[in-house]
Each structure stands twice: as structure tokens, then as C-alpha cells.
Amino acid sequence: MLTSFKKMLYIFFITIFAYNFYISAFYTSLASMRSFGKYGNSAYKSGFNDIGYMNYDDVFQDKPIVEIFF
């Protein structure tokens, strides 16, 4: 029982660790895509992008998701 719990814990932490790297890379690419849109697109200045979702600047301030939760 203890070994299976340990294994579960290891898998959990490795998943969080890998997810942190994935989401950091995702937000970095998102920020680089967004960098020219801030000045060329009035929709980014208003806080909403073209599709109508909230701008990530206002919600996350370019922080990874894991950083917000912990």
C-alpha cells in the first residue's frame, strides 16, 4: 500500500512539474505572439482579443498557472 501511494505521489509531482514547464512555454509563445498585437491591434488594448476572450494580460499577468495556484 505504501509503495503504491509513494508511486502515486511521485507521478503527481512529476505531472505538476512537467505541466509547469509546458504552461510556461505556452505563455512565453503567447507573449511573443501578442507583443506586436498590443500596438497594432485595438482589440488587445481594450482588454479583449478578436474572438472575445479576456486578454491574458488582465487575467494572468504572464504568470504560469501553477505559479498562481501555489
N, C-alpha and C positions, 0 to 999 in steps of 0.2 A: 504493500500500500504506500509506504513512504517513498519508495523509488519511483513509482508512477506519479506521485504528487510532485516529486523533485523534477521529473522529466517534464511534467506539465508546466511547472514554474519556469524552467529553462526555455521552453518553447514560447511561453507568454512573453518573457523579457526579450528574446531574440526577435519576436514579431514586432514588439514595440520599437526596438532598436532599428530594425530594417524599415519599418513604416516611417520612422522619423527621418531617415535618410531619403526615402522616396518622396516624402512630402516636402522636405527642404529643397530637393532638386526640382520638384514640380513648381514650387513658389518662386524659385530663382528664375526658371524659364519663363514663368508668368510675368515676373517683374521686368525681365528683359524685353518681352514682347510688348509690355504695357508702357515702356519708357518713352517711346515715340508717340504713343497714343494719347498721353497726357497733354501734349502740346498741340497735336494735330486734330484731336477729336473732342468736340464739345461735350459729347456724352460722358466721357471719362471725367471731365471737370465737374459735371453735375452730380457725380456720385453713382450714376447708373451707366452700364455699358449698353451696347446696341440692342441686346436681346432683352434687357430689362432686369437682369440680376443685379444685386447690390455690388458695388465696386469693392474689390478685396482690400483696398487701402483703408476704407472706412471700417471694415469688419475686423480684419486680422492685423493690420499694420505690418504686413510682410513677416509675421511670425509663423513658424510651423505650428501645426495643430497640436502636436504633443507638448510643445512649449506652453501653449495656452492652458491645457488641462492640468499639467503638473506644475 
